[in-house]
């Protein structure tokens, strides 16, 4: 069976405009969440006035002409892709053996709502001709495939907050099936707009700690009251090990297993026993040919919701059993906020860096851990993973609609 490896990483998010600055900020336990610098809350009577915005705006990276042709979600995907591709050494590959899978959970919401405002205020004739290519959910992966001339396939699996992880899983399967030698895969989201914020708040899904934005995302804390919306993109370059070694590429990690399941339970709430989540982790480990003894680290989905966090925690504990006390758990959304369709991709970058540097990033804002949490949570400062031997780590991503994705990475 073909081994899939990671040869390039890229991101832009609330902690940093690239992987190096993002990882440094994560290890420092820094929050990327802040009060929004606008009048939305006053104008619309919004209950939430903070989010995790990009620390480096795309306008500082992309040229004005190219940015005007893309929704912010695609802009972020292109920024992350360029970094990942350069990091991989801009590999020479047959374009018909190069794929792209970049997902968004919501798509071009800024483009859609701005076009509607234009139509209402100025009439239909003023709607931009590029509106449809900009708002369609496959726009980010389409632009990535155009950027790299990727012709093996360009796909956009949409599974809410699991989208970025599912995209990486699809890239893995493209290589294992023989369709591609190299796949650029990840997720992106640009939904910090009054409507999505208000809609999530109406569901009682968002934290309302307007007086403490940096401390609002509190996974596993007894005072957690909802997630914090974030934005950004994460992209990885996946490659067959044979192709990577033939060109002398550096290898960050191996992607050994992908587990995907569905709850079939509720449009928004996870199945109360977390059976689908646990099964996704089990399938991922089985496909990787590993056991729970091989797992040293888990990057949890852990959004900071009162119900969801403990369902996942119980599932992780149930999966790991007697080995749970030997596994370090991180919940990095405490620092970045929740990037929705970009979350699983950014958190894959964190998981890969954790294995490469044998260091688990911290979870911040946990002052009173939920007594039900019976896993070793890395709090406030990084913790060392075992210095010797092969290590494996699981990255969990779960989405509205009951989508469950678990990715198992291992040291190179």
FIROTOR-5937 format. One record per residue (C-alpha): chain; residue number from 1; x, y, z. Coordinates in steps of 0.001 Angstrom, whole numbers, plus 500000, padded with zeros to 6 digits. Example, Ala and Ser with C-alpha at 12.3 -4.5 7.8 and 13.67 -1.06 7.14 Angstrom:
! FIROTOR-5937
   chain   resi       xx       yy       zz
       A      1   512300   495500   507800
       A      2   513670   498940   507140
! end
This chain:
! FIROTOR-5937
   chain   resi       xx       yy       zz
       A      1   500000   500000   500000
       A      2   501244   503474   499141
       A      3   502537   505491   502090
       A      4   501429   509121   502111
       A      5   503751   511746   503549
       A      6   503524   515469   504291
       A      7   506155   517579   502544
       A      8   504797   521127   502833
       A      9   502820   523267   505294
       A     10   501092   526619   504922
       A     11   498653   528752   506886
       A     12   497270   532176   507635
       A     13   495127   532531   510742
       A     14   494506   534597   513896
       A     15   497897   533645   515371
       A     16   500176   534186   512387
       A     17   500529   534797   508684
       A     18   502673   531714   508179
       A     19   503523   528425   509853
       A     20   506594   529627   511761
       A     21   504877   532600   513422
       A     22   501746   530548   514086
       A     23   503648   527747   515793
       A     24   505674   530215   517883
       A     25   502484   531948   519010
       A     26   500831   528618   519835
       A     27   503762   527461   521939
       A     28   503674   530809   523736
       A     29   499997   530244   524564
       A     30   498939   533440   522834
       A     31   495316   534215   521980
       A     32   494402   535480   518516
       A     33   490920   536557   519602
       A     34   490054   540225   519979
       A     35   487203   542741   519909
       A     36   486075   543552   516373
       A     37   487149   546978   515141
       A     38   483802   547980   513647
       A     39   480330   549179   514606
       A     40   478472   545951   513808
       A     41   477345   545307   517374
       A     42   475812   548768   517710
       A     43   474360   548888   514192
       A     44   472697   545473   514291
       A     45   472249   544891   518013
       A     46   474580   541878   517922
       A     47   475147   539836   521058
       A     48   478788   539052   520184
       A     49   481410   541604   519159
       A     50   484652   539618   519022
       A     51   486306   536926   516904
       A     52   489643   535503   515806
       A     53   490586   537607   512773
       A     54   493639   537165   510564
       A     55   496711   538710   512124
       A     56   498081   539424   508628
       A     57   495332   540625   506251
       A     58   495399   539067   502794
       A     59   495646   542591   501367
       A     60   499216   542683   502692
       A     61   500137   539520   500800
       A     62   498134   539428   497574
       A     63   498111   541986   494789
       A     64   494985   544119   494513
       A     65   494004   542790   491048
       A     66   494127   539123   492087
       A     67   492375   539747   495414
       A     68   489481   541502   493640
       A     69   488735   538299   491740
       A     70   488455   536139   494844
       A     71   486218   535898   497882
       A     72   488215   536260   501134
       A     73   487936   532479   501644
       A     74   489791   531851   498375
       A     75   492294   534605   499143
       A     76   493224   532862   502393
       A     77   493492   529509   500631
       A     78   495877   530947   498051
       A     79   498073   532551   500724
       A     80   498352   529239   502587
       A     81   498857   527264   499364
       A     82   501738   529441   498201
       A     83   503527   528951   501492
       A     84   502914   525188   501528
       A     85   503978   524744   497905
       A     86   507191   526728   498409
       A     87   507841   524853   501647
       A     88   507561   521578   499735
       A     89   510209   522820   497324
       A     90   507760   523634   494489
       A     91   507933   520010   493358
       A     92   508193   519157   489716
       A     93   505274   516857   489037
       A     94   503246   515819   486018
       A     95   500244   518152   486168
       A     96   497944   515221   485449
       A     97   499309   513584   488618
       A     98   498758   516688   490780
       A     99   495492   517173   492679
       A    100   493847   519875   494779
       A    101   491314   519387   497585
       A    102   490559   522566   499511
       A    103   487292   522884   501396
       A    104   485156   525555   502986
       A    105   482282   524889   505339
       A    106   480278   527941   504271
       A    107   481821   529224   501042
       A    108   481827   532776   499721
       A    109   479457   534310   502234
       A    110   481048   537767   501966
       A    111   480617   537760   498195
       A    112   477030   536538   498324
       A    113   475829   539024   500927
       A    114   477759   541938   499414
       A    115   476242   541197   495999
       A    116   472760   541175   497532
       A    117   473435   544538   499205
       A    118   474635   545942   495863
       A    119   471543   544685   494066
       A    120   469180   546169   496662
       A    121   470948   549520   496735
       A    122   472043   549975   493104
       A    123   470063   547498   491020
       A    124   470750   544251   489207
       A    125   472955   545854   486557
       A    126   475615   546584   489181
       A    127   476077   542980   490284
       A    128   479630   541915   489405
       A    129   480053   539355   486598
       A    130   482453   537363   488778
       A    131   479950   536991   491608
       A    132   479160   533319   490956
       A    133   482802   532155   490548
       A    134   483620   534032   493749
       A    135   480780   532759   495922
       A    136   480673   529097   494888
       A    137   481953   526752   497620
       A    138   484477   525140   495262
       A    139   486045   528521   494448
       A    140   489053   528096   496805
       A    141   490065   524712   495394
       A    142   489379   525933   491862
       A    143   491797   528825   492360
       A    144   494363   526506   493924
       A    145   494114   524120   490961
       A    146   494517   527069   488580
       A    147   497474   528378   490568
       A    148   499307   525047   490311
       A    149   497739   523658   487116
       A    150   496517   520651   489074
       A    151   494707   518318   486691
       A    152   494367   515029   488599
       A    153   491226   516428   490190
       A    154   490003   519447   492133
       A    155   487522   518639   494885
       A    156   485669   520470   497657
       A    157   484042   518154   500208
       A    158   481715   520257   502347
       A    159   481062   518849   505812
       A    160   480744   521936   508002
       A    161   483476   522076   510652
       A    162   484973   518771   509493
       A    163   485539   520041   505939
       A    164   489263   520806   506180
       A    165   490081   517436   507705
       A    166   487884   515647   505177
       A    167   489735   517425   502370
       A    168   493027   516079   503706
       A    169   491436   512640   503951
       A    170   490318   512852   500327
       A    171   493815   513903   499281
       A    172   495164   510854   501106
       A    173   492752   508620   499215
       A    174   493630   510208   495853
       A    175   497255   509224   496361
       A    176   496533   505770   497773
       A    177   494189   504963   494896
       A    178   496846   505900   492355
       A    179   495036   508951   490974
       A    180   497786   511380   491997
       A    181   501372   511563   493183
       A    182   500974   514941   494902
       A    183   497861   516587   496355
       A    184   497534   520039   497864
       A    185   494865   519696   500535
       A    186   493311   521760   503304
       A    187   490529   524072   504343
       A    188   489639   527732   504502
       A    189   486947   529963   505963
       A    190   486132   533673   505930
       A    191   482838   534005   507788
       A    192   483472   536854   510214
       A    193   480473   538807   508963
       A    194   477472   540133   510932
       A    195   475070   537506   509592
       A    196   477042   534316   510415
       A    197   478008   535726   513811
       A    198   474383   536560   514584
       A    199   473171   533201   513289
       A    200   475619   531227   515422
       A    201   474741   533410   518416
       A    202   471040   532721   517840
       A    203   471816   529002   518137
       A    204   473463   529715   521515
       A    205   476640   528282   519977
       A    206   478947   531272   520561
       A    207   480589   532490   523723
       A    208   479264   535898   524757
       A    209   482269   536995   526824
       A    210   482450   540413   525187
       A    211   484386   541732   528190
       A    212   487123   539087   527842
       A    213   487622   538075   524179
       A    214   491041   536501   524682
       A    215   489669   534327   527485
       A    216   486413   533392   525777
       A    217   487407   530076   524188
       A    218   487663   527743   527186
       A    219   487686   524079   526108
       A    220   486965   521692   528979
       A    221   486627   524469   531550
       A    222   483554   524324   533764
       A    223   482698   527901   532707
       A    224   482821   527257   528931
       A    225   479877   528878   527191
       A    226   480383   528380   523467
       A    227   482909   528663   520684
       A    228   484649   531727   519263
       A    229   484433   532299   515522
       A    230   487774   532413   513716
       A    231   488976   532741   510136
       A    232   491922   531544   508080
       A    233   493270   528639   506106
       A    234   495545   525659   506506
       A    235   497089   523714   503635
       A    236   499356   520673   503486
       A    237   501203   519136   500571
       A    238   500621   515387   500526
       A    239   502827   513135   498459
       A    240   503485   509488   497924
       A    241   506569   508504   499881
       A    242   508130   507118   496706
       A    243   507685   510412   494852
       A    244   508934   512477   497800
       A    245   512072   510395   498310
       A    246   512834   510319   494603
       A    247   513117   514105   494576
       A    248   514891   514315   497928
       A    249   512055   516168   499676
       A    250   512027   516824   503394
       A    251   509261   514876   505105
       A    252   507436   516329   508099
       A    253   505307   513321   508947
       A    254   503372   510393   507531
       A    255   499596   510411   507163
       A    256   498767   506793   507879
       A    257   495044   506629   508553
       A    258   491766   508388   507892
       A    259   488499   507567   509655
       A    260   485195   509085   508509
       A    261   481779   508356   509989
       A    262   478377   510008   510389
       A    263   476173   510207   513472
       A    264   472807   510080   511709
       A    265   471419   511762   514798
       A    266   470753   515535   514574
       A    267   471432   518453   512247
       A    268   473579   520260   514823
       A    269   473981   518278   518055
       A    270   476482   515389   518252
       A    271   475215   511922   519135
       A    272   475167   511978   522970
       A    273   477364   508916   523454
       A    274   479920   510009   520860
       A    275   479776   506605   519183
       A    276   480392   508012   515705
       A    277   483347   510059   516902
       A    278   484931   507079   518622
       A    279   484369   504900   515573
       A    280   486095   507480   513346
       A    281   489146   507381   515628
       A    282   489091   503578   515705
       A    283   488850   503330   511907
       A    284   491682   505800   511492
       A    285   493966   503815   513787
       A    286   493011   500516   512173
       A    287   493695   501864   508709
       A    288   497043   503134   509958
       A    289   497895   499675   511248
       A    290   498400   501090   514739
       A    291   497050   500480   518215
       A    292   496228   502879   521014
       A    293   499680   502175   522487
       A    294   501198   504018   519521
       A    295   499260   507237   520181
       A    296   501163   509921   522074
       A    297   499070   512986   521302
       A    298   495548   514039   520340
       A    299   494582   517441   518953
       A    300   490932   517578   519978
       A    301   488063   519197   518104
       A    302   487124   520775   521472
       A    303   485237   523894   520455
       A    304   484390   525048   524010
       A    305   480703   524163   523900
       A    306   479112   522931   527131
       A    307   477925   519608   525661
       A    308   480295   518811   522791
       A    309   483576   518964   524690
       A    310   482680   516237   527143
       A    311   481225   513939   524479
       A    312   484559   514016   522682
       A    313   486576   513700   525897
       A    314   484644   510596   526931
       A    315   485148   509159   523473
       A    316   488898   509737   523594
       A    317   489113   508195   527059
       A    318   487027   505239   525924
       A    319   489180   504723   522865
       A    320   492503   504910   524672
       A    321   491402   502957   527731
       A    322   494241   502185   530113
       A    323   496668   504119   527902
       A    324   494753   507402   528215
       A    325   497008   508690   530992
       A    326   500012   508369   528669
       A    327   498514   510569   525929
       A    328   498766   514362   525871
       A    329   495620   516231   524812
       A    330   495678   519715   523226
       A    331   492760   521969   522322
       A    332   494245   524672   520112
       A    333   490925   526397   519339
       A    334   491432   528026   522735
       A    335   493996   530229   520948
       A    336   492757   530466   517362
       A    337   489005   530350   517740
       A    338   487033   528000   515517
       A    339   487922   528279   511826
       A    340   484916   526152   510795
       A    341   485880   524624   507424
       A    342   489495   525650   507993
       A    343   489753   524204   511501
       A    344   490682   520614   510675
       A    345   493375   521782   508264
       A    346   494993   524279   510629
       A    347   494829   521733   513430
       A    348   496485   519178   511146
       A    349   499354   521648   510802
       A    350   499529   521840   514606
       A    351   499449   518038   514884
       A    352   502201   517618   512306
       A    353   504394   520236   514004
       A    354   503784   518563   517367
       A    355   505133   515290   515983
       A    356   508024   516924   514164
       A    357   509166   518828   517240
       A    358   507899   516243   519736
       A    359   506082   518989   521595
       A    360   502373   519224   522401
       A    361   501017   522793   522197
       A    362   499098   524174   525163
       A    363   495417   524731   525826
       A    364   494781   528150   527344
       A    365   491958   529609   529453
       A    366   491333   526420   531439
       A    367   491278   527519   535064
       A    368   488785   524974   536394
       A    369   488858   521744   534359
       A    370   485601   519859   534086
       A    371   485795   516925   536538
       A    372   484574   514630   533754
       A    373   487774   515323   531808
       A    374   489863   512246   532445
       A    375   492569   512813   529855
       A    376   495925   514549   530398
       A    377   495214   518071   529116
       A    378   498219   520219   528218
       A    379   497479   523512   529966
       A    380   499128   526923   529549
       A    381   502608   525758   528557
       A    382   503843   523191   525994
       A    383   504708   519669   527080
       A    384   507329   517346   525651
       A    385   506276   514207   523804
       A    386   508484   511098   524107
       A    387   511915   511860   522712
       A    388   512582   508438   521190
       A    389   510834   506045   518856
       A    390   507988   506424   516394
       A    391   505020   508468   517601
       A    392   501469   508772   516340
       A    393   498948   511551   516858
       A    394   495244   511897   516073
       A    395   493575   515072   514863
       A    396   489803   515119   515413
       A    397   487310   517228   513448
       A    398   483547   517056   513841
       A    399   480878   519077   512045
       A    400   477217   520054   512165
       A    401   475189   517349   510484
       A    402   477060   514603   512322
       A    403   480244   514542   510236
       A    404   483185   512897   512024
       A    405   486754   512813   510720
       A    406   489874   511534   512481
       A    407   493312   511749   510879
       A    408   496225   509690   512205
       A    409   499668   511123   511585
       A    410   503009   509574   512583
       A    411   506587   510764   512804
       A    412   508582   510645   509597
! end
